[in-house]
Amino acid sequence: MTLICRPFITLRNGKRLFAHEVGKTAFCFEVDEVRKAKQPEGVGEQGTLDLTDDSAPSKPH
């Protein structure tokens, strides 16, 4: 078991409850396994950027 402490918790209605609002410094709870957070979609993926546009003529700046 690992003890995790966070300065806030997210309630079921989506609002965040901060520990200082209830007289605490952090909310602590035990977890069986510590996992890394998921990365948002598209983060870390490499793609290619096509800078050539054959349909439009090139214009000077």
PQR file of N, CA, C, O and H, with PARSE charges and radii, in Angstrom:
ATOM      1  N   MET A   1       0.847  -1.193   0.000 -0.4000 1.5000
ATOM      2  CA  MET A   1       0.000   0.000   0.000 -0.0000 2.0000
ATOM      3  C   MET A   1       0.885   1.245   0.000  0.5500 1.7000
ATOM      4  O   MET A   1       1.926   1.309   0.653 -0.5500 1.4000
ATOM      5  N   THR A   2       0.423   2.214  -0.754 -0.4000 1.5000
ATOM      6  CA  THR A   2       1.127   3.487  -0.851 -0.0000 2.0000
ATOM      7  C   THR A   2       0.161   4.586  -0.441  0.5500 1.7000
ATOM      8  O   THR A   2      -1.027   4.529  -0.756 -0.5500 1.4000
ATOM      9  H   THR A   2      -0.423   2.162  -1.284  0.4000 1.0000
ATOM     10  N   LEU A   3       0.673   5.576   0.255 -0.4000 1.5000
ATOM     11  CA  LEU A   3      -0.143   6.707   0.687 -0.0000 2.0000
ATOM     12  C   LEU A   3       0.046   7.855  -0.302  0.5500 1.7000
ATOM     13  O   LEU A   3       1.173   8.283  -0.550 -0.5500 1.4000
ATOM     14  H   LEU A   3       1.638   5.623   0.511  0.4000 1.0000
ATOM     15  N   ILE A   4      -1.051   8.350  -0.865 -0.4000 1.5000
ATOM     16  CA  ILE A   4      -1.035   9.463  -1.814 -0.0000 2.0000
ATOM     17  C   ILE A   4      -1.710  10.650  -1.139  0.5500 1.7000
ATOM     18  O   ILE A   4      -2.771  10.502  -0.532 -0.5500 1.4000
ATOM     19  H   ILE A   4      -1.967   8.002  -0.664  0.4000 1.0000
ATOM     20  N   CYS A   5      -1.101  11.818  -1.243 -0.4000 1.5000
ATOM     21  CA  CYS A   5      -1.679  13.037  -0.680 -0.0000 2.0000
ATOM     22  C   CYS A   5      -1.812  14.080  -1.773  0.5500 1.7000
ATOM     23  O   CYS A   5      -0.881  14.304  -2.547 -0.5500 1.4000
ATOM     24  H   CYS A   5      -0.240  11.938  -1.736  0.4000 1.0000
ATOM     25  N   ARG A   6      -2.970  14.716  -1.834 -0.4000 1.5000
ATOM     26  CA  ARG A   6      -3.257  15.721  -2.852 -0.0000 2.0000
ATOM     27  C   ARG A   6      -3.870  16.949  -2.182  0.5500 1.7000
ATOM     28  O   ARG A   6      -4.577  16.821  -1.183 -0.5500 1.4000
ATOM     29  H   ARG A   6      -3.726  14.534  -1.206  0.4000 1.0000
ATOM     30  N   PRO A   7      -3.601  18.144  -2.728 -0.5600 1.5000
ATOM     31  CA  PRO A   7      -4.158  19.362  -2.125  0.2800 2.0000
ATOM     32  C   PRO A   7      -5.642  19.571  -2.426  0.5500 1.7000
ATOM     33  O   PRO A   7      -6.273  20.441  -1.825 -0.5500 1.4000
ATOM     34  N   PHE A   8      -6.211  18.783  -3.348 -0.4000 1.5000
ATOM     35  CA  PHE A   8      -7.634  18.909  -3.664 -0.0000 2.0000
ATOM     36  C   PHE A   8      -8.166  17.556  -4.105  0.5500 1.7000
ATOM     37  O   PHE A   8      -7.404  16.657  -4.460 -0.5500 1.4000
ATOM     38  H   PHE A   8      -5.698  18.076  -3.836  0.4000 1.0000
ATOM     39  N   ILE A   9      -9.502  17.424  -4.077 -0.4000 1.5000
ATOM     40  CA  ILE A   9     -10.178  16.268  -4.653 -0.0000 2.0000
ATOM     41  C   ILE A   9     -11.268  16.805  -5.577  0.5500 1.7000
ATOM     42  O   ILE A   9     -11.776  17.908  -5.374 -0.5500 1.4000
ATOM     43  H   ILE A   9     -10.122  18.154  -3.789  0.4000 1.0000
ATOM     44  N   THR A  10     -11.618  16.028  -6.581 -0.4000 1.5000
ATOM     45  CA  THR A  10     -12.686  16.417  -7.494 -0.0000 2.0000
ATOM     46  C   THR A  10     -13.946  15.655  -7.092  0.5500 1.7000
ATOM     47  O   THR A  10     -13.950  14.427  -7.009 -0.5500 1.4000
ATOM     48  H   THR A  10     -11.206  15.132  -6.746  0.4000 1.0000
ATOM     49  N   LEU A  11     -14.998  16.403  -6.850 -0.4000 1.5000
ATOM     50  CA  LEU A  11     -16.259  15.808  -6.432 -0.0000 2.0000
ATOM     51  C   LEU A  11     -17.008  15.256  -7.634  0.5500 1.7000
ATOM     52  O   LEU A  11     -16.648  15.540  -8.776 -0.5500 1.4000
ATOM     53  H   LEU A  11     -14.995  17.401  -6.918  0.4000 1.0000
ATOM     54  N   ARG A  12     -18.041  14.476  -7.385 -0.4000 1.5000
ATOM     55  CA  ARG A  12     -18.809  13.851  -8.467 -0.0000 2.0000
ATOM     56  C   ARG A  12     -19.493  14.870  -9.376  0.5500 1.7000
ATOM     57  O   ARG A  12     -19.752  14.584 -10.545 -0.5500 1.4000
ATOM     58  H   ARG A  12     -18.334  14.246  -6.458  0.4000 1.0000
ATOM     59  N   ASN A  13     -19.783  16.042  -8.850 -0.4000 1.5000
ATOM     60  CA  ASN A  13     -20.424  17.069  -9.663 -0.0000 2.0000
ATOM     61  C   ASN A  13     -19.401  17.876 -10.469  0.5500 1.7000
ATOM     62  O   ASN A  13     -19.775  18.821 -11.163 -0.5500 1.4000
ATOM     63  H   ASN A  13     -19.573  16.274  -7.900  0.4000 1.0000
ATOM     64  N   GLY A  14     -18.110  17.513 -10.386 -0.4000 1.5000
ATOM     65  CA  GLY A  14     -17.069  18.153 -11.172 -0.0000 2.0000
ATOM     66  C   GLY A  14     -16.349  19.291 -10.480  0.5500 1.7000
ATOM     67  O   GLY A  14     -15.366  19.815 -11.003 -0.5500 1.4000
ATOM     68  H   GLY A  14     -17.806  16.745  -9.822  0.4000 1.0000
ATOM     69  N   LYS A  15     -16.824  19.677  -9.318 -0.4000 1.5000
ATOM     70  CA  LYS A  15     -16.181  20.781  -8.598 -0.0000 2.0000
ATOM     71  C   LYS A  15     -15.004  20.266  -7.781  0.5500 1.7000
ATOM     72  O   LYS A  15     -15.002  19.129  -7.310 -0.5500 1.4000
ATOM     73  H   LYS A  15     -17.623  19.252  -8.893  0.4000 1.0000
ATOM     74  N   ARG A  16     -14.014  21.118  -7.626 -0.4000 1.5000
ATOM     75  CA  ARG A  16     -12.849  20.753  -6.821 -0.0000 2.0000
ATOM     76  C   ARG A  16     -13.026  21.244  -5.398  0.5500 1.7000
ATOM     77  O   ARG A  16     -13.423  22.385  -5.165 -0.5500 1.4000
ATOM     78  H   ARG A  16     -14.015  22.042  -8.008  0.4000 1.0000
ATOM     79  N   LEU A  17     -12.729  20.373  -4.453 -0.4000 1.5000
ATOM     80  CA  LEU A  17     -12.760  20.732  -3.043 -0.0000 2.0000
ATOM     81  C   LEU A  17     -11.314  20.774  -2.564  0.5500 1.7000
ATOM     82  O   LEU A  17     -10.629  19.751  -2.553 -0.5500 1.4000
ATOM     83  H   LEU A  17     -12.407  19.445  -4.642  0.4000 1.0000
ATOM     84  N   PHE A  18     -10.856  21.949  -2.171 -0.4000 1.5000
ATOM     85  CA  PHE A  18      -9.491  22.119  -1.720 -0.0000 2.0000
ATOM     86  C   PHE A  18      -9.390  21.819  -0.230  0.5500 1.7000
ATOM     87  O   PHE A  18     -10.300  22.127   0.540 -0.5500 1.4000
ATOM     88  H   PHE A  18     -11.413  22.779  -2.180  0.4000 1.0000
ATOM     89  N   ALA A  19      -8.289  21.224   0.162 -0.4000 1.5000
ATOM     90  CA  ALA A  19      -8.099  20.799   1.546 -0.0000 2.0000
ATOM     91  C   ALA A  19      -8.144  21.986   2.510  0.5500 1.7000
ATOM     92  O   ALA A  19      -8.668  21.863   3.617 -0.5500 1.4000
ATOM     93  H   ALA A  19      -7.549  20.974  -0.463  0.4000 1.0000
ATOM     94  N   HIS A  20      -7.604  23.122   2.103 -0.4000 1.5000
ATOM     95  CA  HIS A  20      -7.586  24.281   3.004 -0.0000 2.0000
ATOM     96  C   HIS A  20      -8.991  24.793   3.296  0.5500 1.7000
ATOM     97  O   HIS A  20      -9.202  25.490   4.289 -0.5500 1.4000
ATOM     98  H   HIS A  20      -7.178  23.222   1.204  0.4000 1.0000
ATOM     99  N   GLU A  21      -9.962  24.451   2.430 -0.4000 1.5000
ATOM    100  CA  GLU A  21     -11.343  24.873   2.666 -0.0000 2.0000
ATOM    101  C   GLU A  21     -11.983  24.128   3.825  0.5500 1.7000
ATOM    102  O   GLU A  21     -12.963  24.599   4.403 -0.5500 1.4000
ATOM    103  H   GLU A  21      -9.790  23.885   1.624  0.4000 1.0000
ATOM    104  N   VAL A  22     -11.434  22.964   4.170 -0.4000 1.5000
ATOM    105  CA  VAL A  22     -11.981  22.175   5.285 -0.0000 2.0000
ATOM    106  C   VAL A  22     -10.968  22.050   6.436  0.5500 1.7000
ATOM    107  O   VAL A  22     -11.100  21.174   7.291 -0.5500 1.4000
ATOM    108  H   VAL A  22     -10.638  22.581   3.701  0.4000 1.0000
ATOM    109  N   GLY A  23      -9.958  22.932   6.449 -0.4000 1.5000
ATOM    110  CA  GLY A  23      -9.019  22.969   7.557 -0.0000 2.0000
ATOM    111  C   GLY A  23      -7.907  21.930   7.500  0.5500 1.7000
ATOM    112  O   GLY A  23      -7.302  21.614   8.524 -0.5500 1.4000
ATOM    113  H   GLY A  23      -9.851  23.643   5.754  0.4000 1.0000
ATOM    114  N   LYS A  24      -7.632  21.399   6.316 -0.4000 1.5000
ATOM    115  CA  LYS A  24      -6.559  20.416   6.162 -0.0000 2.0000
ATOM    116  C   LYS A  24      -5.488  20.995   5.239  0.5500 1.7000
ATOM    117  O   LYS A  24      -5.703  22.013   4.581 -0.5500 1.4000
ATOM    118  H   LYS A  24      -8.123  21.656   5.483  0.4000 1.0000
ATOM    119  N   THR A  25      -4.330  20.329   5.203 -0.4000 1.5000
ATOM    120  CA  THR A  25      -3.302  20.734   4.253 -0.0000 2.0000
ATOM    121  C   THR A  25      -3.348  19.865   3.010  0.5500 1.7000
ATOM    122  O   THR A  25      -2.920  20.293   1.938 -0.5500 1.4000
ATOM    123  H   THR A  25      -4.156  19.502   5.738  0.4000 1.0000
ATOM    124  N   ALA A  26      -3.868  18.637   3.141 -0.4000 1.5000
ATOM    125  CA  ALA A  26      -3.975  17.729   1.995 -0.0000 2.0000
ATOM    126  C   ALA A  26      -4.959  16.619   2.319  0.5500 1.7000
ATOM    127  O   ALA A  26      -5.216  16.315   3.484 -0.5500 1.4000
ATOM    128  H   ALA A  26      -4.216  18.289   4.011  0.4000 1.0000
ATOM    129  N   PHE A  27      -5.509  16.015   1.262 -0.4000 1.5000
ATOM    130  CA  PHE A  27      -6.323  14.815   1.392 -0.0000 2.0000
ATOM    131  C   PHE A  27      -5.403  13.629   1.121  0.5500 1.7000
ATOM    132  O   PHE A  27      -4.745  13.583   0.081 -0.5500 1.4000
ATOM    133  H   PHE A  27      -5.300  16.262   0.315  0.4000 1.0000
ATOM    134  N   CYS A  28      -5.351  12.682   2.033 -0.4000 1.5000
ATOM    135  CA  CYS A  28      -4.482  11.519   1.881 -0.0000 2.0000
ATOM    136  C   CYS A  28      -5.330  10.255   1.806  0.5500 1.7000
ATOM    137  O   CYS A  28      -6.334  10.128   2.507 -0.5500 1.4000
ATOM    138  H   CYS A  28      -5.886  12.719   2.877  0.4000 1.0000
ATOM    139  N   PHE A  29      -4.918   9.323   0.950 -0.4000 1.5000
ATOM    140  CA  PHE A  29      -5.617   8.051   0.834 -0.0000 2.0000
ATOM    141  C   PHE A  29      -4.638   6.991   0.377  0.5500 1.7000
ATOM    142  O   PHE A  29      -3.619   7.293  -0.243 -0.5500 1.4000
ATOM    143  H   PHE A  29      -4.103   9.426   0.381  0.4000 1.0000
ATOM    144  N   GLU A  30      -4.960   5.736   0.690 -0.4000 1.5000
ATOM    145  CA  GLU A  30      -4.094   4.613   0.339 -0.0000 2.0000
ATOM    146  C   GLU A  30      -4.500   4.033  -1.009  0.5500 1.7000
ATOM    147  O   GLU A  30      -5.684   3.943  -1.334 -0.5500 1.4000
ATOM    148  H   GLU A  30      -5.789   5.490   1.194  0.4000 1.0000
ATOM    149  N   VAL A  31      -3.495   3.641  -1.785 -0.4000 1.5000
ATOM    150  CA  VAL A  31      -3.732   2.977  -3.059 -0.0000 2.0000
ATOM    151  C   VAL A  31      -2.897   1.708  -3.109  0.5500 1.7000
ATOM    152  O   VAL A  31      -1.840   1.617  -2.485 -0.5500 1.4000
ATOM    153  H   VAL A  31      -2.534   3.713  -1.520  0.4000 1.0000
ATOM    154  N   ASP A  32      -3.392   0.723  -3.867 -0.4000 1.5000
ATOM    155  CA  ASP A  32      -2.661  -0.533  -4.005 -0.0000 2.0000
ATOM    156  C   ASP A  32      -1.456  -0.371  -4.924  0.5500 1.7000
ATOM    157  O   ASP A  32      -0.379  -0.898  -4.643 -0.5500 1.4000
ATOM    158  H   ASP A  32      -4.250   0.797  -4.374  0.4000 1.0000
ATOM    159  N   GLU A  33      -1.638   0.353  -6.014 -0.4000 1.5000
ATOM    160  CA  GLU A  33      -0.605   0.459  -7.029 -0.0000 2.0000
ATOM    161  C   GLU A  33      -0.544   1.884  -7.549  0.5500 1.7000
ATOM    162  O   GLU A  33      -1.575   2.488  -7.846 -0.5500 1.4000
ATOM    163  H   GLU A  33      -2.512   0.781  -6.242  0.4000 1.0000
ATOM    164  N   VAL A  34       0.650   2.417  -7.659 -0.4000 1.5000
ATOM    165  CA  VAL A  34       0.814   3.764  -8.183 -0.0000 2.0000
ATOM    166  C   VAL A  34       1.020   3.662  -9.683  0.5500 1.7000
ATOM    167  O   VAL A  34       1.924   2.964 -10.143 -0.5500 1.4000
ATOM    168  H   VAL A  34       1.488   1.927  -7.418  0.4000 1.0000
ATOM    169  N   ARG A  35       0.180   4.359 -10.453 -0.4000 1.5000
ATOM    170  CA  ARG A  35       0.262   4.357 -11.915 -0.0000 2.0000
ATOM    171  C   ARG A  35       0.573   5.761 -12.394  0.5500 1.7000
ATOM    172  O   ARG A  35       0.208   6.747 -11.753 -0.5500 1.4000
ATOM    173  H   ARG A  35      -0.554   4.926 -10.079  0.4000 1.0000
ATOM    174  N   LYS A  36       1.252   5.843 -13.530 -0.4000 1.5000
ATOM    175  CA  LYS A  36       1.472   7.141 -14.150 -0.0000 2.0000
ATOM    176  C   LYS A  36       0.173   7.598 -14.785  0.5500 1.7000
ATOM    177  O   LYS A  36      -0.632   6.782 -15.233 -0.5500 1.4000
ATOM    178  H   LYS A  36       1.549   5.042 -14.051  0.4000 1.0000
ATOM    179  N   ALA A  37      -0.024   8.896 -14.819 -0.4000 1.5000
ATOM    180  CA  ALA A  37      -1.220   9.457 -15.442 -0.0000 2.0000
ATOM    181  C   ALA A  37      -1.157   9.260 -16.949  0.5500 1.7000
ATOM    182  O   ALA A  37      -0.079   9.243 -17.542 -0.5500 1.4000
ATOM    183  H   ALA A  37       0.630   9.559 -14.455  0.4000 1.0000
ATOM    184  N   LYS A  38      -2.328   9.112 -17.559 -0.4000 1.5000
ATOM    185  CA  LYS A  38      -2.395   8.972 -19.009 -0.0000 2.0000
ATOM    186  C   LYS A  38      -2.049  10.305 -19.651  0.5500 1.7000
ATOM    187  O   LYS A  38      -2.414  11.364 -19.141 -0.5500 1.4000
ATOM    188  H   LYS A  38      -3.204   9.126 -17.077  0.4000 1.0000
ATOM    189  N   GLN A  39      -1.340  10.246 -20.778 -0.4000 1.5000
ATOM    190  CA  GLN A  39      -1.066  11.453 -21.540 -0.0000 2.0000
ATOM    191  C   GLN A  39      -2.283  11.770 -22.401  0.5500 1.7000
ATOM    192  O   GLN A  39      -2.956  10.857 -22.879 -0.5500 1.4000
ATOM    193  H   GLN A  39      -1.044   9.385 -21.193  0.4000 1.0000
ATOM    194  N   PRO A  40      -2.569  13.044 -22.604 -0.5600 1.5000
ATOM    195  CA  PRO A  40      -3.673  13.403 -23.499  0.2800 2.0000
ATOM    196  C   PRO A  40      -3.410  12.888 -24.901  0.5500 1.7000
ATOM    197  O   PRO A  40      -2.257  12.720 -25.299 -0.5500 1.4000
ATOM    198  N   GLU A  41      -4.472  12.637 -25.650 -0.4000 1.5000
ATOM    199  CA  GLU A  41      -4.320  12.113 -27.001 -0.0000 2.0000
ATOM    200  C   GLU A  41      -3.532  13.090 -27.861  0.5500 1.7000
ATOM    201  O   GLU A  41      -3.723  14.304 -27.786 -0.5500 1.4000
ATOM    202  H   GLU A  41      -5.409  12.773 -25.327  0.4000 1.0000
ATOM    203  N   GLY A  42      -2.650  12.541 -28.671 -0.4000 1.5000
ATOM    204  CA  GLY A  42      -1.865  13.363 -29.585 -0.0000 2.0000
ATOM    205  C   GLY A  42      -0.553  13.846 -29.004  0.5500 1.7000
ATOM    206  O   GLY A  42       0.299  14.335 -29.746 -0.5500 1.4000
ATOM    207  H   GLY A  42      -2.495  11.555 -28.732  0.4000 1.0000
ATOM    208  N   VAL A  43      -0.366  13.723 -27.693 -0.4000 1.5000
ATOM    209  CA  VAL A  43       0.876  14.159 -27.078 -0.0000 2.0000
ATOM    210  C   VAL A  43       1.929  13.079 -27.278  0.5500 1.7000
ATOM    211  O   VAL A  43       1.680  11.903 -27.015 -0.5500 1.4000
ATOM    212  H   VAL A  43      -1.059  13.326 -27.091  0.4000 1.0000
ATOM    213  N   GLY A  44       3.088  13.476 -27.737 -0.4000 1.5000
ATOM    214  CA  GLY A  44       4.171  12.531 -27.930 -0.0000 2.0000
ATOM    215  C   GLY A  44       4.170  11.837 -29.274  0.5500 1.7000
ATOM    216  O   GLY A  44       5.105  11.102 -29.589 -0.5500 1.4000
ATOM    217  H   GLY A  44       3.290  14.432 -27.950  0.4000 1.0000
ATOM    218  N   GLU A  45       3.150  12.052 -30.065 -0.4000 1.5000
ATOM    219  CA  GLU A  45       3.108  11.447 -31.385 -0.0000 2.0000
ATOM    220  C   GLU A  45       3.763  12.388 -32.382  0.5500 1.7000
ATOM    221  O   GLU A  45       3.514  13.594 -32.375 -0.5500 1.4000
ATOM    222  H   GLU A  45       2.390  12.650 -29.809  0.4000 1.0000
ATOM    223  N   GLN A  46       4.593  11.827 -33.228 -0.4000 1.5000
ATOM    224  CA  GLN A  46       5.226  12.640 -34.252 -0.0000 2.0000
ATOM    225  C   GLN A  46       4.456  12.486 -35.550  0.5500 1.7000
ATOM    226  O   GLN A  46       4.059  11.385 -35.930 -0.5500 1.4000
ATOM    227  H   GLN A  46       4.795  10.848 -33.234  0.4000 1.0000
ATOM    228  N   GLY A  47       4.258  13.578 -36.203 -0.4000 1.5000
ATOM    229  CA  GLY A  47       3.585  13.560 -37.490 -0.0000 2.0000
ATOM    230  C   GLY A  47       4.418  14.325 -38.500  0.5500 1.7000
ATOM    231  O   GLY A  47       5.476  14.863 -38.172 -0.5500 1.4000
ATOM    232  H   GLY A  47       4.580  14.473 -35.894  0.4000 1.0000
ATOM    233  N   THR A  48       3.944  14.366 -39.697 -0.4000 1.5000
ATOM    234  CA  THR A  48       4.656  15.121 -40.722 -0.0000 2.0000
ATOM    235  C   THR A  48       3.842  16.343 -41.073  0.5500 1.7000
ATOM    236  O   THR A  48       2.612  16.321 -41.043 -0.5500 1.4000
ATOM    237  H   THR A  48       3.085  13.929 -39.963  0.4000 1.0000
ATOM    238  N   LEU A  49       4.534  17.395 -41.402 -0.4000 1.5000
ATOM    239  CA  LEU A  49       3.903  18.640 -41.771 -0.0000 2.0000
ATOM    240  C   LEU A  49       4.229  18.912 -43.227  0.5500 1.7000
ATOM    241  O   LEU A  49       5.396  19.080 -43.583 -0.5500 1.4000
ATOM    242  H   LEU A  49       5.533  17.413 -41.427  0.4000 1.0000
ATOM    243  N   ASP A  50       3.220  18.956 -44.060 -0.4000 1.5000
ATOM    244  CA  ASP A  50       3.418  19.194 -45.480 -0.0000 2.0000
ATOM    245  C   ASP A  50       3.346  20.696 -45.729  0.5500 1.7000
ATOM    246  O   ASP A  50       2.268  21.289 -45.686 -0.5500 1.4000
ATOM    247  H   ASP A  50       2.273  18.820 -43.771  0.4000 1.0000
ATOM    248  N   LEU A  51       4.495  21.304 -45.987 -0.4000 1.5000
ATOM    249  CA  LEU A  51       4.548  22.749 -46.172 -0.0000 2.0000
ATOM    250  C   LEU A  51       4.306  23.158 -47.616  0.5500 1.7000
ATOM    251  O   LEU A  51       4.190  24.349 -47.903 -0.5500 1.4000
ATOM    252  H   LEU A  51       5.371  20.823 -46.022  0.4000 1.0000
ATOM    253  N   THR A  52       4.228  22.219 -48.514 -0.4000 1.5000
ATOM    254  CA  THR A  52       3.997  22.559 -49.905 -0.0000 2.0000
ATOM    255  C   THR A  52       2.512  22.456 -50.209  0.5500 1.7000
ATOM    256  O   THR A  52       1.860  21.465 -49.880 -0.5500 1.4000
ATOM    257  H   THR A  52       4.322  21.251 -48.281  0.4000 1.0000
ATOM    258  N   ASP A  53       1.998  23.483 -50.834 -0.4000 1.5000
ATOM    259  CA  ASP A  53       0.594  23.493 -51.245 -0.0000 2.0000
ATOM    260  C   ASP A  53       0.578  23.686 -52.755  0.5500 1.7000
ATOM    261  O   ASP A  53       0.732  24.803 -53.248 -0.5500 1.4000
ATOM    262  H   ASP A  53       2.527  24.288 -51.102  0.4000 1.0000
ATOM    263  N   ASP A  54       0.395  22.609 -53.474 -0.4000 1.5000
ATOM    264  CA  ASP A  54       0.461  22.653 -54.927 -0.0000 2.0000
ATOM    265  C   ASP A  54      -0.750  23.352 -55.555  0.5500 1.7000
ATOM    266  O   ASP A  54      -0.680  23.767 -56.712 -0.5500 1.4000
ATOM    267  H   ASP A  54       0.270  21.701 -53.074  0.4000 1.0000
ATOM    268  N   SER A  55      -1.840  23.486 -54.831 -0.4000 1.5000
ATOM    269  CA  SER A  55      -3.051  24.057 -55.424 -0.0000 2.0000
ATOM    270  C   SER A  55      -3.015  25.576 -55.455  0.5500 1.7000
ATOM    271  O   SER A  55      -3.667  26.175 -56.310 -0.5500 1.4000
ATOM    272  H   SER A  55      -1.897  23.148 -53.891  0.4000 1.0000
ATOM    273  N   ALA A  56      -2.281  26.222 -54.556 -0.4000 1.5000
ATOM    274  CA  ALA A  56      -2.238  27.676 -54.514 -0.0000 2.0000
ATOM    275  C   ALA A  56      -0.879  28.168 -55.000  0.5500 1.7000
ATOM    276  O   ALA A  56       0.151  27.609 -54.623 -0.5500 1.4000
ATOM    277  H   ALA A  56      -1.752  25.735 -53.861  0.4000 1.0000
ATOM    278  N   PRO A  57      -0.865  29.212 -55.837 -0.5600 1.5000
ATOM    279  CA  PRO A  57       0.413  29.758 -56.289  0.2800 2.0000
ATOM    280  C   PRO A  57       1.142  30.443 -55.151  0.5500 1.7000
ATOM    281  O   PRO A  57       0.514  30.962 -54.228 -0.5500 1.4000
ATOM    282  N   SER A  58       2.430  30.446 -55.210 -0.4000 1.5000
ATOM    283  CA  SER A  58       3.261  31.052 -54.182 -0.0000 2.0000
ATOM    284  C   SER A  58       3.178  32.566 -54.294  0.5500 1.7000
ATOM    285  O   SER A  58       3.261  33.111 -55.395 -0.5500 1.4000
ATOM    286  H   SER A  58       2.940  30.025 -55.959  0.4000 1.0000
ATOM    287  N   LYS A  59       3.014  33.261 -53.151 -0.4000 1.5000
ATOM    288  CA  LYS A  59       2.920  34.725 -53.148 -0.0000 2.0000
ATOM    289  C   LYS A  59       4.104  35.286 -52.370  0.5500 1.7000
ATOM    290  O   LYS A  59       4.484  34.708 -51.352 -0.5500 1.4000
ATOM    291  H   LYS A  59       2.947  32.819 -52.257  0.4000 1.0000
ATOM    292  N   PRO A  60       4.700  36.392 -52.813 -0.5600 1.5000
ATOM    293  CA  PRO A  60       5.781  37.019 -52.038  0.2800 2.0000
ATOM    294  C   PRO A  60       5.217  37.684 -50.795  0.5500 1.7000
ATOM    295  O   PRO A  60       4.039  38.038 -50.750 -0.5500 1.4000
ATOM    296  N   HIS A  61       6.048  37.848 -49.806 -0.4000 1.5000
ATOM    297  CA  HIS A  61       5.600  38.440 -48.529 -0.0000 2.0000
ATOM    298  C   HIS A  61       5.480  39.911 -48.628  0.5500 1.7000
ATOM    299  O   HIS A  61       5.117  40.568 -47.653 -0.5500 1.4000
ATOM    300  H   HIS A  61       7.005  37.560 -49.843  0.4000 1.0000
TER
END
